[in-house]
């Protein structure tokens, strides 16, 4: 059975969101122990949904209850381990990733959807991709721009195609930009752990003028909430989610190093190797579709505006 909350009154702020059958459903979020998945699950719970969070271990599931998220332990990630939960949910949001087998989790989610949905219970599957599927672009791109495979991320394009080819239930793909805020996620390691030369210069690898579209983790989570609430409009769509204007890589690393205590004023531009080479591209998107169809817009003022706050949050998370 699906949990249905009492209807909102016209004086309730949530009433302005125009609740739909999808917005009264239980929701499963995979990868909920991760940076994006946890933020999405918390945002959905704040919006009044009953949220299940899928994790790999019992230990990771214990802390979820504090945020009113119901842990679902699927140690192997096989479909049978969470089939019963999918049966209870109208919406499945996939924020997990398995680099060794990219289709394993989507396949398990979709198999459970097909096995549990009825003719009158069409489920929604939301897959989390990323803006790197656009490849290197110095100009703004949108969801309609032909994709130029960036080899390390080309596998995502294949996954997207398989998901968008589905016809027997609803699908949406969300492509986050580069995510910041809160505990910081992976990219805080780049921003707030500066690499210095022996004489104190800041090392900046690769192209100094590359730009990335950033998005605050809470703004990104709101995009998922709005997708659920407007599922009829969103179904079958891909949404690029991020801010249109971002700093250059040089500006970003200099300001991040200063926030972390660097007092120098010179940089040394080094060759991009390994992970730096993978990330040595511009990725700038225009989230016009999300604005028009979801009513989504970033609330935060960009990554540099409150960089001191993000550094403090990152440091607090590291010491906890």
HUBELCOR-V886408 format. One record per residue. N is the residue number from 1. RES is the residue in one small letter. OMEGA is omega as a letter, one per 30 degrees, with the letter a starting at -180 (NA if undefined). Layout:
BEGIN
[[N & RES & OMEGA] [N & RES & OMEGA]]
END
This chain:
BEGIN
[[1 & x & l] [2 & x & l] [3 & x & a] [4 & x & a] [5 & x & l] [6 & x & a] [7 & x & l] [8 & x & l] [9 & x & a] [10 & x & l] [11 & x & l] [12 & x & l] [13 & x & a] [14 & x & a] [15 & x & a] [16 & x & a] [17 & x & a] [18 & x & a] [19 & x & l] [20 & x & l] [21 & x & l] [22 & x & a] [23 & x & l] [24 & x & a] [25 & x & l] [26 & x & a] [27 & x & l] [28 & x & l] [29 & x & l] [30 & x & l] [31 & x & a] [32 & x & l] [33 & x & l] [34 & x & a] [35 & x & a] [36 & x & a] [37 & x & a] [38 & x & l] [39 & x & l] [40 & x & a] [41 & x & l] [42 & x & l] [43 & x & l] [44 & x & l] [45 & x & l] [46 & x & l] [47 & x & l] [48 & x & a] [49 & x & l] [50 & x & a] [51 & x & l] [52 & x & a] [53 & x & a] [54 & x & l] [55 & x & a] [56 & x & a] [57 & x & l] [58 & x & a] [59 & x & a] [60 & x & a] [61 & x & a] [62 & x & a] [63 & x & a] [64 & x & a] [65 & x & l] [66 & x & l] [67 & x & l] [68 & x & l] [69 & x & a] [70 & x & a] [71 & x & l] [72 & x & a] [73 & x & l] [74 & x & a] [75 & x & a] [76 & x & a] [77 & x & a] [78 & x & a] [79 & x & a] [80 & x & a] [81 & x & a] [82 & x & a] [83 & x & a] [84 & x & l] [85 & x & l] [86 & x & l] [87 & x & a] [88 & x & a] [89 & x & l] [90 & x & a] [91 & x & l] [92 & x & a] [93 & x & a] [94 & x & l] [95 & x & l] [96 & x & l] [97 & x & l] [98 & x & a] [99 & x & a] [100 & x & a] [101 & x & a] [102 & x & a] [103 & x & a] [104 & x & a] [105 & x & l] [106 & x & l] [107 & x & a] [108 & x & l] [109 & x & a] [110 & x & l] [111 & x & l] [112 & x & l] [113 & x & a] [114 & x & a] [115 & x & a] [116 & x & a] [117 & x & l] [118 & x & a] [119 & x & a] [120 & x & a] [121 & x & a] [122 & x & a] [123 & x & l] [124 & x & l] [125 & x & l] [126 & x & a] [127 & x & l] [128 & x & l] [129 & x & l] [130 & x & a] [131 & x & l] [132 & x & l] [133 & x & l] [134 & x & a] [135 & x & a] [136 & x & a] [137 & x & l] [138 & x & l] [139 & x & l] [140 & x & l] [141 & x & l] [142 & x & l] [143 & x & a] [144 & x & l] [145 & x & l] [146 & x & a] [147 & x & l] [148 & x & a] [149 & x & l] [150 & x & a] [151 & x & a] [152 & x & a] [153 & x & a] [154 & x & l] [155 & x & a] [156 & x & l] [157 & x & l] [158 & x & l] [159 & x & l] [160 & x & a] [161 & x & a] [162 & x & a] [163 & x & a] [164 & x & l] [165 & x & a] [166 & x & a] [167 & x & a] [168 & x & l] [169 & x & a] [170 & x & l] [171 & x & l] [172 & x & l] [173 & x & l] [174 & x & l] [175 & x & l] [176 & x & l] [177 & x & l] [178 & x & a] [179 & x & l] [180 & x & l] [181 & x & l] [182 & x & a] [183 & x & l] [184 & x & a] [185 & x & a] [186 & x & a] [187 & x & l] [188 & x & l] [189 & x & l] [190 & x & a] [191 & x & a] [192 & x & l] [193 & x & a] [194 & x & l] [195 & x & a] [196 & x & l] [197 & x & a] [198 & x & l] [199 & x & l] [200 & x & l] [201 & x & l] [202 & x & l] [203 & x & l] [204 & x & a] [205 & x & l] [206 & x & a] [207 & x & a] [208 & x & a] [209 & x & l] [210 & x & a] [211 & x & l] [212 & x & l] [213 & x & a] [214 & x & l] [215 & x & l] [216 & x & a] [217 & x & l] [218 & x & l] [219 & x & l] [220 & x & l] [221 & x & l] [222 & x & l] [223 & x & l] [224 & x & l] [225 & x & a] [226 & x & l] [227 & x & l] [228 & x & a] [229 & x & a] [230 & x & a] [231 & x & l] [232 & x & l] [233 & x & a] [234 & x & a] [235 & x & l] [236 & x & a] [237 & x & l] [238 & x & a] [239 & x & l] [240 & x & a] [241 & x & l] [242 & x & l] [243 & x & a] [244 & x & a] [245 & x & l] [246 & x & l] [247 & x & l] [248 & x & a] [249 & x & l] [250 & x & l] [251 & x & a] [252 & x & a] [253 & x & l] [254 & x & a] [255 & x & l] [256 & x & l] [257 & x & l] [258 & x & l] [259 & x & a] [260 & x & l] [261 & x & l] [262 & x & a] [263 & x & a] [264 & x & l] [265 & x & l] [266 & x & l] [267 & x & l] [268 & x & a] [269 & x & a] [270 & x & l] [271 & x & l] [272 & x & l] [273 & x & l] [274 & x & a] [275 & x & l] [276 & x & l] [277 & x & l] [278 & x & a] [279 & x & a] [280 & x & l] [281 & x & l] [282 & x & l] [283 & x & a] [284 & x & a] [285 & x & l] [286 & x & a] [287 & x & a] [288 & x & a] [289 & x & l] [290 & x & l] [291 & x & a] [292 & x & a] [293 & x & a] [294 & x & a] [295 & x & a] [296 & x & l] [297 & x & l] [298 & x & l] [299 & x & a] [300 & x & a] [301 & x & l] [302 & x & a] [303 & x & a] [304 & x & a] [305 & x & a] [306 & x & a] [307 & x & l] [308 & x & l] [309 & x & a] [310 & x & l] [311 & x & l] [312 & x & l] [313 & x & l] [314 & x & a] [315 & x & l] [316 & x & l] [317 & x & a] [318 & x & a] [319 & x & a] [320 & x & NA]]
END
